[in-house]
Amino acid sequence: MHDSFYVVASGVVNLSIIADAEDTLLNKCVEGNIFGLRPFFAKNNYLMTAKAREESIIYAIPIATFRPFVANNSEVLDYLLQSFAANTSNPSESENLHGKLISDNVYYPDQQSEMQYFQSLSYNVTPLKASKTSIIQEVAELMTSSIANSIIICENNNPIGIVTNTDMCTKVATGRVSISATVEKIMSSPVVTVVENVSLAEAQLLMLKHNVTHLCVTQDGTDRSEIKGVISEHDLIVAQASNPGVLIKEIKRSKDPKDLKLIRERLTDLILKSIHKNISLAHINNIASEINLALIKRAIELSILDLGSPPARFAWLSIGSQGRKEQLLLTDQDSILIFEDVTADKYRDVKDYFLKLGKRTTSILEKVGYELCSNGHMGSSMLGVNH
């Protein structure tokens, strides 16, 4: 795992993919370009190879050192996020930025695309509140009855501290502080605050930097304005469970159409939140396309599990809006099933198998939410033979 990303101070650096002994040039980085952001956000290694094409000066920015700085500078974080989320290997698409940003999130044949993006975060917008003079026992009873793991201590509705279950366990249950004392004795203060509509990435960085498990959401992002909500580590876990990579893994583990339908519904929610967060529409469309493709593949696999192994090689072709990857929203099915040429004595049995496979697959996709094509353009009714 690389521990830095890079800025080109002078010279030229080529970014390429090496596959099957072929070196494919994807982009050129010149003065002012940033590259190598994948380990910063995705926490895994690069997909591309970087080679200096002339005498160059490259600044390596240590990720561990830079992360805390980014957490306190939303404009810098947004600038870097745009590079990674834009999902482009064409620097001209970032002309509106100061300097050019080269994404490590590229696609090429035989490489399973890895979808990473930064989504808005859902959190508790009606947090429990108490004053600093509240009695600990009363606060504990309120937290218990509300099934809450935290309570915000406010003064004029501005957050001045927070008490969590951990505080109750380590400070009160151990006998260090009496249950009859005021909650001011055990609250953590000052609180770490963020603005409304904070992103998952920003919340993660702040929790890491300050070593806390809760963030207070306020009107202007400071502790001098009205409390609007509280973000917990659990909220981050829930949000991460809806990221594209997790959804695709769940698709691959799905056992029936009901599972696939639930995942497709979560994709719809993911798309809506991404649009609300102003994520690049091209990037959102790529995410939706990858997940739709995974859903189709799993539907075919489930059909094969029921019918047994195919008697011949075949291809399932997506056409229409599916083929153009325009299914940001649910549309009807468009597909063709083609199987390889077989001998005349086997043709009827092979054709019958693939008719069943097509019908079963389109039926599963219908249950997931993809309507049948009114014109019959589906793998269940269009069978061809490759001669």
C-alpha positions as CSV (number, residue, x, y, z in Angstrom):
1,M,0.0,0.0,0.0
2,H,1.4,3.4,-1.0
3,D,1.5,6.0,1.8
4,S,1.5,9.1,-0.4
5,F,-0.2,10.9,-3.3
6,Y,1.6,13.1,-5.8
7,V,1.8,16.5,-7.3
8,V,3.7,17.3,-10.5
9,A,5.9,20.3,-9.8
10,S,7.6,20.2,-13.3
11,G,8.1,17.8,-16.1
12,V,5.7,15.1,-17.6
13,V,4.4,11.9,-16.0
14,N,2.5,9.3,-18.1
15,L,-0.2,7.2,-16.4
16,S,-0.8,3.8,-18.0
17,I,-2.3,0.4,-17.5
18,I,-0.1,-2.7,-18.0
19,A,-2.2,-5.7,-19.0
20,D,-1.2,-8.8,-21.0
21,A,2.3,-7.4,-21.5
22,E,0.8,-4.3,-23.2
23,D,1.3,-0.8,-21.8
24,T,-1.8,1.4,-22.5
25,L,-1.3,5.1,-22.1
26,L,-4.3,6.7,-20.3
27,N,-3.2,10.2,-19.5
28,K,-0.3,12.6,-19.1
29,C,0.3,14.7,-16.0
30,V,2.0,18.0,-16.4
31,E,2.8,20.8,-14.0
32,G,0.1,21.3,-11.4
33,N,-1.5,17.8,-11.9
34,I,-2.4,15.7,-8.9
35,F,-2.4,11.9,-9.2
36,G,-2.4,8.8,-7.0
37,L,-5.4,9.7,-4.8
38,R,-6.7,6.1,-4.7
39,P,-5.0,5.1,-1.4
40,F,-6.1,8.4,0.2
41,F,-9.8,7.6,-0.3
42,A,-10.2,4.0,-1.3
43,K,-7.5,2.7,1.0
44,N,-6.2,0.3,-1.5
45,N,-3.4,0.4,-4.1
46,Y,-3.1,2.0,-7.5
47,L,-4.6,0.6,-10.7
48,M,-2.3,2.6,-12.8
49,T,1.5,2.9,-13.4
50,A,3.2,6.3,-13.4
51,K,6.4,6.9,-15.4
52,A,8.3,10.1,-15.8
53,R,8.8,10.9,-19.5
54,E,11.4,13.6,-19.0
55,E,13.3,15.1,-16.1
56,S,10.6,15.9,-13.5
57,I,10.1,17.0,-10.0
58,I,7.3,15.2,-8.1
59,Y,6.1,16.1,-4.7
60,A,5.0,13.1,-2.6
61,I,2.4,14.2,-0.1
62,P,2.2,11.8,2.9
63,I,-1.4,10.7,3.4
64,A,-1.2,10.2,7.2
65,T,0.1,13.8,7.6
66,F,-2.3,15.3,5.1
67,R,-5.5,13.7,6.3
68,P,-5.9,15.9,9.5
69,F,-5.3,19.0,7.4
70,V,-8.0,18.0,5.0
71,A,-10.4,17.3,7.8
72,N,-10.2,21.0,8.8
73,N,-10.4,22.4,5.2
74,S,-13.6,21.4,3.5
75,E,-12.6,23.2,0.3
76,V,-9.4,21.1,0.0
77,L,-11.4,18.0,0.7
78,D,-14.0,18.9,-1.9
79,Y,-11.2,19.6,-4.4
80,L,-9.7,16.1,-3.9
81,L,-13.1,14.4,-3.8
82,Q,-14.0,15.9,-7.2
83,S,-10.9,14.3,-8.7
84,F,-11.7,10.9,-7.3
85,A,-15.4,11.0,-7.7
86,A,-15.3,12.5,-11.2
87,N,-14.1,9.1,-12.4
88,T,-12.4,10.5,-15.5
89,S,-9.1,10.0,-17.2
90,N,-9.6,13.0,-19.3
91,P,-8.1,16.1,-17.7
92,S,-10.0,18.5,-20.0
93,E,-13.2,17.5,-18.1
94,S,-11.8,19.3,-15.0
95,E,-11.0,22.6,-16.7
96,N,-13.1,24.4,-14.1
97,L,-10.7,23.4,-11.4
98,H,-7.4,25.2,-10.5
99,G,-4.9,22.8,-12.0
100,K,-5.8,19.4,-13.4
101,L,-6.8,16.4,-11.4
102,I,-6.1,12.9,-12.7
103,S,-8.4,10.2,-11.3
104,D,-7.1,6.7,-10.4
105,N,-10.6,5.3,-10.8
106,V,-10.3,4.1,-14.4
107,Y,-12.0,1.3,-16.3
108,Y,-10.4,-1.0,-18.8
109,P,-11.1,-4.5,-20.2
110,D,-10.8,-7.5,-17.9
111,Q,-10.6,-5.3,-14.8
112,Q,-13.5,-5.5,-12.4
113,S,-14.3,-1.8,-11.9
114,E,-14.3,-0.7,-8.3
115,M,-16.9,1.8,-7.4
116,Q,-15.9,4.3,-4.8
117,Y,-17.8,7.5,-4.1
118,F,-18.7,9.8,-1.3
119,Q,-22.2,9.9,-0.2
120,S,-24.3,12.1,2.1
121,L,-24.9,10.8,5.6
122,S,-28.2,10.1,7.4
123,Y,-28.1,10.8,11.2
124,N,-30.3,11.4,14.2
125,V,-31.9,14.8,13.7
126,T,-33.8,14.7,17.0
127,P,-31.0,14.1,19.6
128,L,-31.7,14.0,23.3
129,K,-30.7,17.2,25.1
130,A,-30.0,18.1,28.7
131,S,-28.6,21.0,30.6
132,K,-25.3,20.9,32.4
133,T,-27.1,21.0,35.8
134,S,-29.2,17.9,35.0
135,I,-28.7,15.0,37.5
136,I,-26.8,12.0,36.1
137,Q,-29.4,9.5,37.3
138,E,-32.2,11.4,35.5
139,V,-30.1,11.6,32.3
140,A,-29.4,7.9,32.5
141,E,-33.1,7.1,32.8
142,L,-33.9,9.3,29.9
143,M,-31.2,7.6,27.7
144,T,-32.5,4.2,28.7
145,S,-36.2,5.0,28.0
146,S,-35.3,6.5,24.7
147,I,-32.9,3.7,23.7
148,A,-30.2,6.3,23.0
149,N,-26.5,5.9,23.3
150,S,-25.8,9.6,23.7
151,I,-27.2,12.9,24.9
152,I,-26.2,16.4,24.0
153,I,-25.6,18.9,26.8
154,C,-26.8,22.3,25.7
155,E,-26.7,25.9,26.8
156,N,-29.2,28.1,25.0
157,N,-29.6,25.2,22.6
158,N,-25.9,25.3,21.6
159,P,-23.9,22.1,22.3
160,I,-21.3,22.5,25.1
161,G,-20.8,18.8,25.8
162,I,-21.9,15.2,25.1
163,V,-22.5,12.2,27.4
164,T,-22.4,8.7,25.9
165,N,-23.0,5.2,27.2
166,T,-19.2,4.9,27.6
167,D,-19.2,7.9,29.9
168,M,-21.9,6.2,32.0
169,C,-19.9,3.0,32.2
170,T,-16.4,4.3,32.8
171,K,-17.3,7.3,35.1
172,V,-20.5,6.4,36.9
173,A,-20.8,2.6,37.0
174,T,-17.2,2.4,38.3
175,G,-18.1,4.6,41.2
176,R,-15.8,7.5,40.2
177,V,-18.8,9.9,40.0
178,S,-22.0,9.7,42.0
179,I,-25.3,9.2,40.2
180,S,-26.6,12.2,42.1
181,A,-24.0,14.6,40.7
182,T,-24.7,16.9,37.8
183,V,-24.1,15.7,34.3
184,E,-21.4,18.4,33.8
185,K,-19.1,16.2,35.9
186,I,-19.0,13.5,33.2
187,M,-19.7,15.2,29.9
188,S,-17.0,15.3,27.2
189,S,-16.3,18.9,26.3
190,P,-15.9,20.7,23.9
191,V,-17.8,18.7,21.3
192,V,-16.6,18.1,17.7
193,T,-19.0,19.9,15.4
194,V,-19.9,19.6,11.7
195,V,-22.2,21.4,9.3
196,E,-25.5,19.9,8.1
197,N,-25.3,17.6,5.0
198,V,-21.8,16.5,6.0
199,S,-20.4,13.7,3.8
200,L,-19.5,10.3,4.9
201,A,-15.8,10.9,4.0
202,E,-15.7,14.1,6.1
203,A,-17.3,12.5,9.1
204,Q,-14.9,9.6,9.0
205,L,-11.9,11.9,8.8
206,L,-13.1,14.0,11.7
207,M,-13.8,11.0,14.0
208,L,-10.3,9.6,13.2
209,K,-8.6,13.0,13.8
210,H,-10.3,13.7,17.1
211,N,-10.6,10.1,18.3
212,V,-14.3,10.5,19.0
213,T,-17.4,8.3,18.4
214,H,-19.9,11.1,17.9
215,L,-20.1,14.4,16.0
216,C,-22.6,17.2,16.7
217,V,-24.3,18.7,13.7
218,T,-25.0,22.4,14.1
219,Q,-26.4,25.1,11.9
220,D,-23.1,26.7,11.0
221,G,-20.7,23.9,11.9
222,T,-19.5,25.4,15.2
223,D,-20.4,24.9,18.8
224,R,-21.8,28.5,18.9
225,S,-24.9,27.7,16.9
226,E,-28.0,25.6,17.3
227,I,-27.8,21.8,17.6
228,K,-29.4,20.1,14.6
229,G,-28.4,16.4,15.1
230,V,-25.8,14.0,16.2
231,I,-23.7,11.5,14.1
232,S,-22.6,8.2,15.7
233,E,-20.1,5.6,14.6
234,H,-23.2,3.4,14.0
235,D,-24.5,5.9,11.4
236,L,-21.2,5.6,9.5
237,I,-21.5,1.8,9.5
238,V,-25.0,2.0,8.2
239,A,-23.9,4.4,5.5
240,Q,-21.0,2.2,4.5
241,A,-23.3,-0.8,4.1
242,S,-25.0,1.1,1.2
243,N,-21.8,1.8,-0.7
244,P,-21.6,0.3,-4.2
245,G,-18.8,-2.2,-3.4
246,V,-20.9,-3.6,-0.5
247,L,-24.0,-3.8,-2.7
248,I,-22.3,-5.7,-5.4
249,K,-20.9,-8.2,-2.8
250,E,-24.4,-8.7,-1.5
251,I,-25.7,-9.2,-5.0
252,K,-23.2,-12.0,-5.5
253,R,-24.3,-13.7,-2.3
254,S,-28.1,-13.3,-3.0
255,K,-30.1,-16.5,-3.1
256,D,-33.4,-15.4,-4.5
257,P,-35.2,-12.5,-6.3
258,K,-36.4,-11.0,-3.0
259,D,-32.8,-10.3,-2.0
260,L,-32.1,-8.7,-5.3
261,K,-35.2,-6.6,-5.1
262,L,-34.2,-5.2,-1.7
263,I,-30.7,-4.3,-3.1
264,R,-32.2,-2.6,-6.1
265,E,-34.4,-0.5,-3.8
266,R,-31.3,0.5,-1.8
267,L,-29.6,1.5,-5.1
268,T,-32.5,3.9,-5.7
269,D,-32.0,5.5,-2.3
270,L,-28.2,5.7,-3.0
271,I,-28.8,7.5,-6.3
272,L,-31.2,10.0,-4.7
273,K,-28.7,10.8,-1.9
274,S,-25.8,11.1,-4.4
275,I,-27.8,13.6,-6.5
276,H,-28.6,15.6,-3.3
277,K,-24.9,15.7,-2.5
278,N,-24.1,17.0,-6.0
279,I,-21.9,14.0,-6.9
280,S,-21.0,14.0,-10.6
281,L,-23.9,12.7,-12.6
282,A,-21.5,10.7,-14.8
283,H,-20.1,9.0,-11.7
284,I,-23.6,8.2,-10.4
285,N,-24.6,6.7,-13.7
286,N,-21.5,4.5,-13.7
287,I,-22.4,3.3,-10.2
288,A,-26.0,2.5,-11.3
289,S,-24.8,0.7,-14.4
290,E,-22.3,-1.5,-12.5
291,I,-25.0,-2.5,-10.0
292,N,-27.6,-3.1,-12.7
293,L,-25.1,-5.3,-14.5
294,A,-24.4,-7.2,-11.4
295,L,-28.1,-7.7,-10.8
296,I,-28.5,-9.1,-14.3
297,K,-25.5,-11.4,-13.9
298,R,-26.9,-12.8,-10.6
299,A,-30.3,-13.3,-12.1
300,I,-28.7,-15.5,-14.8
301,E,-26.6,-17.3,-12.3
302,L,-29.7,-18.1,-10.1
303,S,-31.4,-19.4,-13.2
304,I,-28.5,-21.7,-14.0
305,L,-28.4,-23.0,-10.4
306,D,-32.0,-24.1,-10.9
307,L,-31.7,-25.5,-14.4
308,G,-28.2,-27.0,-14.2
309,S,-25.1,-26.2,-16.3
310,P,-25.7,-24.8,-19.8
311,P,-25.2,-27.4,-22.6
312,A,-23.3,-24.9,-24.7
313,R,-21.6,-21.6,-24.5
314,F,-23.8,-18.6,-24.6
315,A,-23.9,-14.8,-24.3
316,W,-26.5,-12.6,-22.7
317,L,-26.5,-9.3,-24.6
318,S,-28.0,-6.1,-23.0
319,I,-29.5,-3.8,-25.7
320,G,-31.5,-0.6,-25.7
321,S,-31.2,1.5,-22.5
322,Q,-29.5,-1.4,-20.7
323,G,-26.8,-1.7,-23.4
324,R,-26.3,2.1,-23.4
325,K,-26.0,2.1,-19.6
326,E,-28.8,4.6,-19.3
327,Q,-30.7,2.8,-16.5
328,L,-30.2,5.4,-13.9
329,L,-33.9,4.8,-13.2
330,L,-35.8,1.6,-13.6
331,T,-36.8,0.8,-17.2
332,D,-38.0,-2.2,-19.0
333,Q,-35.8,-5.2,-20.0
334,D,-33.9,-5.2,-23.3
335,S,-31.8,-8.3,-24.0
336,I,-30.8,-11.0,-26.4
337,L,-29.6,-14.5,-25.7
338,I,-27.2,-16.1,-28.2
339,F,-25.8,-19.6,-28.0
340,E,-23.0,-21.2,-30.0
341,D,-23.7,-23.5,-33.0
342,V,-24.3,-27.1,-32.1
343,T,-24.9,-30.3,-34.1
344,A,-28.4,-30.9,-35.5
345,D,-29.1,-33.8,-33.2
346,K,-28.5,-31.6,-30.1
347,Y,-30.1,-28.4,-31.4
348,R,-33.6,-29.0,-30.0
349,D,-32.5,-29.9,-26.5
350,V,-30.0,-27.0,-26.4
351,K,-32.6,-24.5,-27.6
352,D,-35.2,-25.8,-25.1
353,Y,-32.6,-25.2,-22.3
354,F,-31.9,-21.7,-23.3
355,L,-35.6,-20.9,-23.8
356,K,-36.1,-22.0,-20.2
357,L,-33.0,-20.0,-19.1
358,G,-34.2,-16.9,-20.8
359,K,-37.7,-17.1,-19.4
360,R,-36.5,-17.9,-15.9
361,T,-34.0,-15.0,-15.9
362,T,-36.5,-12.4,-17.3
363,S,-39.0,-13.6,-14.6
364,I,-36.4,-13.0,-11.9
365,L,-35.6,-9.6,-13.3
366,E,-39.3,-8.7,-13.4
367,K,-39.6,-9.6,-9.7
368,V,-36.6,-7.4,-9.0
369,G,-38.4,-4.4,-10.6
370,Y,-37.4,-4.5,-14.3
371,E,-40.6,-4.6,-16.3
372,L,-40.9,-7.0,-19.2
373,C,-40.4,-5.4,-22.6
374,S,-43.7,-4.7,-24.3
375,N,-42.2,-5.5,-27.7
376,G,-40.7,-8.8,-26.5
377,H,-37.1,-7.7,-26.9
378,M,-35.8,-10.1,-24.2
379,G,-33.7,-13.2,-23.9
380,S,-36.8,-15.2,-23.2
381,S,-38.2,-14.7,-26.7
382,M,-35.2,-13.8,-28.9
383,L,-32.9,-16.7,-29.5
384,G,-30.2,-16.8,-32.2
385,V,-27.6,-19.3,-33.3
386,N,-24.1,-18.2,-34.1
387,H,-23.0,-19.9,-37.3
